[in-house]
Each structure stands twice: as C-alpha cells, then as structure tokens.
Amino acid sequence: VLLKNTFLLKYEKTPLLITIDQYLSPFIIPLIHMQMSTTTQICLRIKRKNQTFFINTTTSTSMFNIKEEVSKALNGKAEPEKMRLYKDDKTTLLPDVASIADHHDTIKDDSVLYLVFRKAGMEDAFI
C-alpha cells in the first residue's frame, strides 16, 4: 500500500520507493513522467539490395509490424512471413516477436536494418 505523495518506481530493474514533499513536487513530477515514457518515436532505414525503406515507428513496435509496413510499401507483393530482418551486423536475425525496445543497445533512431526475402520455391533459402 502506497501512502499519499509516495511513488514506486523502477530504476535499472531495482524498485525504489520515493516520497515527494510539497516543495519538490513541481520539479520531480515532470521528471517521473519523462522517465516513465516507454515509447519513443524513431526512424529506421530498412535496406534490401538497391532499395531503402524509411519507417517512422515507436520503440514498442515489433519486428513483424515493421515487416508489415515494408509489405504495404511493396503493395503486398511480399508477405511479412517470407521476410527476415537482421541487425546492422547482417548476421543477427531479429525475431518477429521482439520489439525495437528489446534491442535498445543496437537499434536507435536512424539505425539501419537489413531485409531479405525467401527465395521462391525454397523453404530455407533467403535472398
């Protein structure tokens, strides 16, 4: 049970109990709201061969949703299920269920991700 003017916050996965008195609240409350904001707008560049897609999204967006955006840009000619996204090292596959926030250490605003499509008629071959 939290008392009035008491907040439970998590800092670096450690719960903190903070009591705010009336003199500090005008300074602390905006800081708390700023820290609690989990979705940040970012722009991603998705590259495939000679194509580059610019996607404006949030950090809570999943990799599958990004592939859906690319599919829309291609007028549905490529299904999201037949695409794979890789980090900028071109070797780390990004799972569909992962969000951008899950990879906050490497995926930031204006990051580049690489896209490959499944080769027609081949289940495990991507180009």
C-alpha positions as CSV (number, residue, x, y, z in Angstrom):
1,V,0.0,0.0,0.0
2,L,1.4,3.4,-1.0
3,L,0.9,6.5,1.0
4,K,-0.1,9.9,-0.4
5,N,2.8,11.6,-2.2
6,T,4.7,8.3,-2.4
7,F,5.6,6.6,-5.7
8,L,7.0,3.2,-6.5
9,L,9.5,3.5,-9.4
10,K,11.9,1.1,-11.0
11,Y,15.4,2.2,-11.8
12,E,17.6,-0.2,-13.6
13,K,15.2,-3.1,-12.5
14,T,15.5,-2.0,-8.9
15,P,12.3,-0.9,-7.2
16,L,12.5,2.5,-5.5
17,L,10.1,4.0,-3.0
18,I,10.1,7.8,-3.3
19,T,8.3,10.2,-1.1
20,I,7.8,13.6,-2.5
21,D,7.2,16.6,-0.3
22,Q,5.2,19.6,-1.4
23,Y,8.3,21.7,-2.1
24,L,10.0,19.3,-4.5
25,S,6.9,18.0,-6.4
26,P,6.9,20.7,-9.1
27,F,10.4,19.6,-10.0
28,I,10.1,15.8,-9.5
29,I,6.7,15.0,-11.1
30,P,7.7,16.1,-14.6
31,L,10.9,14.1,-14.3
32,I,8.9,11.0,-13.2
33,H,6.5,11.3,-16.2
34,M,9.5,11.8,-18.5
35,Q,11.2,8.6,-17.2
36,M,8.0,6.6,-17.4
37,S,7.5,7.3,-21.1
38,T,8.4,4.0,-22.8
39,T,7.5,4.6,-26.4
40,T,9.8,6.9,-28.3
41,Q,9.4,7.9,-31.9
42,I,12.3,6.7,-34.1
43,C,13.1,6.4,-37.8
44,L,14.6,3.2,-39.2
45,R,16.2,2.6,-42.6
46,I,15.4,-0.9,-43.9
47,K,17.8,-1.9,-46.7
48,R,17.5,-4.6,-49.3
49,K,19.8,-4.7,-52.2
50,N,19.2,-1.4,-54.0
51,Q,16.1,-0.5,-52.1
52,T,15.8,1.5,-48.9
53,F,12.6,1.9,-46.9
54,F,12.2,4.6,-44.3
55,I,9.9,3.6,-41.5
56,N,8.8,6.0,-38.8
57,T,7.8,4.0,-35.8
58,T,8.0,3.7,-32.0
59,T,10.2,1.6,-29.8
60,S,7.3,-0.6,-28.8
61,T,6.8,-1.8,-32.4
62,S,7.6,-5.5,-33.1
63,M,9.8,-6.7,-35.9
64,F,6.7,-8.3,-37.5
65,N,5.0,-4.9,-37.6
66,I,8.0,-3.4,-39.4
67,K,7.9,-6.2,-42.0
68,E,4.1,-5.5,-42.4
69,E,5.0,-1.8,-43.1
70,V,7.5,-2.9,-45.8
71,S,4.9,-5.2,-47.3
72,K,2.4,-2.3,-47.5
73,A,5.1,-0.2,-49.2
74,L,5.5,-3.0,-51.8
75,N,1.7,-3.2,-52.3
76,G,1.6,-6.6,-50.7
77,K,3.9,-8.2,-53.3
78,A,6.0,-9.7,-50.5
79,E,4.4,-11.3,-47.4
80,P,5.8,-10.4,-44.0
81,E,6.1,-14.2,-43.2
82,K,8.5,-14.5,-46.1
83,M,10.8,-11.8,-44.9
84,R,13.7,-11.7,-42.4
85,L,15.2,-8.7,-40.6
86,Y,18.8,-8.5,-39.5
87,K,20.7,-6.1,-37.3
88,D,23.4,-3.9,-38.9
89,D,26.0,-6.7,-38.4
90,K,24.0,-8.7,-41.1
91,T,24.3,-11.9,-39.0
92,T,21.9,-11.4,-36.1
93,L,18.4,-12.4,-37.0
94,L,15.7,-10.3,-35.3
95,P,12.7,-12.5,-34.2
96,D,9.2,-11.4,-35.2
97,V,8.0,-11.1,-31.6
98,A,10.9,-8.9,-30.5
99,S,10.3,-5.1,-30.2
100,I,12.7,-2.4,-31.0
101,A,13.0,-1.7,-27.3
102,D,14.2,-5.2,-26.8
103,H,17.3,-4.3,-28.8
104,H,17.8,-0.7,-27.5
105,D,21.5,-1.3,-27.2
106,T,21.9,-1.6,-31.0
107,I,18.7,-0.2,-32.6
108,K,18.4,3.5,-32.2
109,D,17.0,6.4,-34.1
110,D,18.3,6.3,-37.8
111,S,19.6,2.7,-37.4
112,V,19.8,0.5,-40.5
113,L,18.3,-2.9,-40.5
114,Y,18.7,-5.4,-43.4
115,L,15.9,-7.2,-45.1
116,V,15.9,-10.5,-47.1
117,F,13.1,-12.3,-48.9
118,R,12.5,-16.0,-49.1
119,K,13.5,-17.4,-52.4
120,A,10.5,-18.7,-54.4
121,G,10.0,-22.4,-54.1
122,M,12.7,-22.8,-51.4
123,E,11.7,-23.1,-47.8
124,D,15.0,-22.1,-46.1
125,A,16.8,-20.0,-48.8
126,F,16.7,-16.3,-48.4
127,I,18.0,-13.6,-50.8
